[in-house]
Amino acid sequence: MSLLDFKKFDLFKKREKKKPEFSVATLKNQEKIPLKELFPDRFINDNTRYRTFYDFLVASKFDWKKQEEIDLTALDLFVKKKTKFPTWEAMKKKATAEYYSRKLGF
């Protein structure tokens, strides 16, 4: 290992000490993540035709207050046309991975 590799390891150790309250166990037990946190504006801007999460919601024309009533076929079609993802599930999966990366400090 080079000196640079040790520096990276030291940075990771410092970051690990900085956020001891986060662990796989605590994150795994989290049941619901608010959509605004799951889809920050940067994620939306990088992966969709929209600049903000609000713009994405408005353009979709779905009633997001009643998420359980949204037609998933229609939502998948919207996501396929307006994002880099083939389905809503694929978009959520990528957003969830990025969410946990942010929470763990990666």
C-alpha positions in Angstrom: 0.0 0.0 0.0 1.2 3.5 -0.7 1.1 6.4 1.7 -2.0 7.7 -0.2 -3.9 4.5 0.5 -3.3 4.9 4.3 -4.5 8.5 4.1 -7.8 7.2 2.6 -8.1 4.7 5.3 -7.5 7.4 8.0 -10.1 9.6 6.4 -12.6 6.7 6.5 -11.8 6.0 10.2 -12.3 9.7 11.0 -15.6 9.8 9.2 -16.6 6.6 11.0 -15.9 8.1 14.4 -17.8 11.3 13.3 -21.1 9.5 12.8 -21.3 6.6 15.2 -25.1 6.7 15.4 -25.4 5.3 11.9 -25.0 1.6 11.4 -26.4 -1.1 9.1 -28.7 -2.2 11.8 -30.3 1.2 12.5 -30.6 1.9 8.8 -32.0 -1.5 8.0 -34.8 -0.9 10.6 -35.9 2.3 9.1 -39.3 1.6 7.7 -40.2 4.7 5.7 -38.1 7.4 4.1 -39.9 10.6 3.1 -40.0 11.0 -0.7 -38.4 14.4 -0.5 -35.4 12.9 1.3 -35.3 9.9 -1.0 -35.3 12.0 -4.1 -33.3 15.2 -3.4 -33.3 17.8 -6.1 -29.8 16.8 -7.2 -31.0 13.2 -7.9 -34.0 14.5 -9.8 -31.9 16.9 -11.8 -29.3 14.3 -12.7 -31.7 11.5 -13.6 -34.8 13.1 -15.0 -36.0 15.9 -17.3 -36.8 18.0 -14.2 -34.8 20.3 -12.0 -36.6 19.6 -8.7 -38.6 16.9 -7.0 -41.5 19.3 -6.9 -41.3 19.8 -10.7 -41.3 16.0 -11.1 -44.4 15.5 -8.9 -46.3 18.3 -10.6 -45.5 17.0 -14.1 -46.5 13.4 -13.2 -50.1 14.6 -12.5 -50.6 11.9 -9.9 -52.1 12.5 -6.5 -49.1 11.8 -4.4 -51.1 12.3 -1.2 -52.8 9.0 -2.1 -49.7 7.0 -3.2 -51.4 3.7 -2.7 -54.0 4.6 -5.3 -51.5 5.5 -8.0 -51.8 3.3 -11.1 -48.3 1.7 -11.2 -48.5 0.9 -14.9 -49.1 4.6 -15.7 -46.4 5.6 -13.2 -43.9 3.2 -14.8 -44.8 4.7 -18.2 -44.2 8.2 -17.0 -40.9 7.2 -15.4 -39.8 5.5 -18.6 -40.5 8.5 -20.7 -39.2 11.2 -18.4 -36.3 9.6 -16.5 -33.2 7.4 -17.1 -35.1 4.5 -15.5 -37.3 1.8 -17.0 -39.7 1.7 -14.0 -40.7 3.4 -10.8 -39.2 0.5 -8.8 -35.8 0.9 -10.6 -35.8 4.6 -9.8 -36.6 4.0 -6.1 -33.9 1.3 -5.9 -31.3 3.7 -7.2 -32.5 6.6 -5.0 -32.5 4.3 -1.9 -28.9 3.2 -2.6 -27.8 6.8 -2.9 -29.8 7.8 0.2 -28.0 5.2 2.4 -24.7 6.2 0.9 -25.3 9.8 1.9 -26.4 8.7 5.4 -23.3 6.6 5.8 -21.1 9.4 4.6 -19.8 7.8 1.4 
